[in-house]
Amino acid sequence: MGYVTRFDVDAEYLSQFDIKVVGGKEHAEYWIPAEQLEEFNDHIIGDIEVIATYRDE
């Protein structure tokens, strides 16, 4: 099972991280080091919204 989520992050904080393209230009994503995940979570603004769910068939 997988989830697609949407949430806002403080832009100034987020600017320190690199954007990586994986597969194609539509798959650009921020790479957050695992050791900084708790700090990253502290910079999430508002709620985390689940916008899609994928299940094994």
C-alpha positions as a LaTeX table, in Angstrom:
\begin{tabular}{lrrr}
\hline
Residue & $x$ (\AA) & $y$ (\AA) & $z$ (\AA) \\
\hline
Met1 & 0.00 & 0.00 & 0.00 \\
Gly2 & 1.21 & 3.52 & $-0.69$ \\
Tyr3 & 0.02 & 7.03 & $-0.03$ \\
Val4 & 0.45 & 10.37 & $-1.77$ \\
Thr5 & 0.40 & 13.26 & 0.68 \\
Arg6 & 0.36 & 17.04 & 0.45 \\
Phe7 & 1.57 & 19.51 & 3.06 \\
Asp8 & 3.22 & 22.91 & 3.41 \\
Val9 & 6.74 & 23.42 & 4.74 \\
Asp10 & 8.41 & 26.67 & 5.78 \\
Ala11 & 10.06 & 27.81 & 2.50 \\
Glu12 & 13.11 & 29.35 & 4.15 \\
Tyr13 & 13.86 & 26.10 & 5.99 \\
Leu14 & 13.20 & 23.98 & 2.89 \\
Ser15 & 15.59 & 26.02 & 0.74 \\
Gln16 & 18.62 & 24.32 & 2.35 \\
Phe17 & 17.79 & 20.96 & 0.74 \\
Asp18 & 18.63 & 19.78 & $-2.77$ \\
Ile19 & 15.95 & 18.92 & $-5.30$ \\
Lys20 & 16.60 & 15.63 & $-7.10$ \\
Val21 & 14.95 & 14.48 & $-10.33$ \\
Val22 & 14.23 & 10.75 & $-10.36$ \\
Gly23 & 12.89 & 9.17 & $-13.53$ \\
Gly24 & 11.67 & 12.30 & $-15.28$ \\
Lys25 & 11.26 & 16.03 & $-14.72$ \\
Glu26 & 7.76 & 15.49 & $-13.33$ \\
His27 & 9.35 & 13.55 & $-10.45$ \\
Ala28 & 11.35 & 16.36 & $-8.84$ \\
Glu29 & 11.50 & 15.95 & $-5.07$ \\
Tyr30 & 13.34 & 17.31 & $-2.08$ \\
Trp31 & 15.80 & 14.90 & $-0.48$ \\
Ile32 & 15.71 & 15.21 & 3.29 \\
Pro33 & 18.45 & 13.29 & 5.14 \\
Ala34 & 16.98 & 10.74 & 7.58 \\
Glu35 & 18.89 & 12.26 & 10.50 \\
Gln36 & 17.07 & 15.58 & 9.87 \\
Leu37 & 13.56 & 14.14 & 9.57 \\
Glu38 & 12.41 & 15.12 & 13.06 \\
Glu39 & 13.60 & 18.69 & 12.49 \\
Phe40 & 11.90 & 18.70 & 9.07 \\
Asn41 & 8.63 & 17.56 & 10.66 \\
Asp42 & 8.83 & 20.54 & 13.04 \\
His43 & 8.70 & 22.86 & 10.00 \\
Ile44 & 5.51 & 21.40 & 8.52 \\
Ile45 & 2.79 & 24.07 & 8.48 \\
Gly46 & $-0.79$ & 22.94 & 9.06 \\
Asp47 & $-2.20$ & 19.50 & 8.35 \\
Ile48 & $-0.90$ & 16.66 & 6.20 \\
Glu49 & $-3.52$ & 15.71 & 3.59 \\
Val50 & $-3.72$ & 12.25 & 1.97 \\
Ile51 & $-4.63$ & 12.90 & $-1.67$ \\
Ala52 & $-4.31$ & 9.34 & $-3.09$ \\
Thr53 & $-4.04$ & 5.77 & $-1.85$ \\
Tyr54 & $-2.61$ & 2.85 & $-3.81$ \\
Arg55 & $-3.35$ & $-0.76$ & $-2.84$ \\
Asp56 & $-2.04$ & $-4.07$ & $-4.12$ \\
Glu57 & $-4.59$ & $-5.69$ & $-6.37$ \\
\hline
\end{tabular}
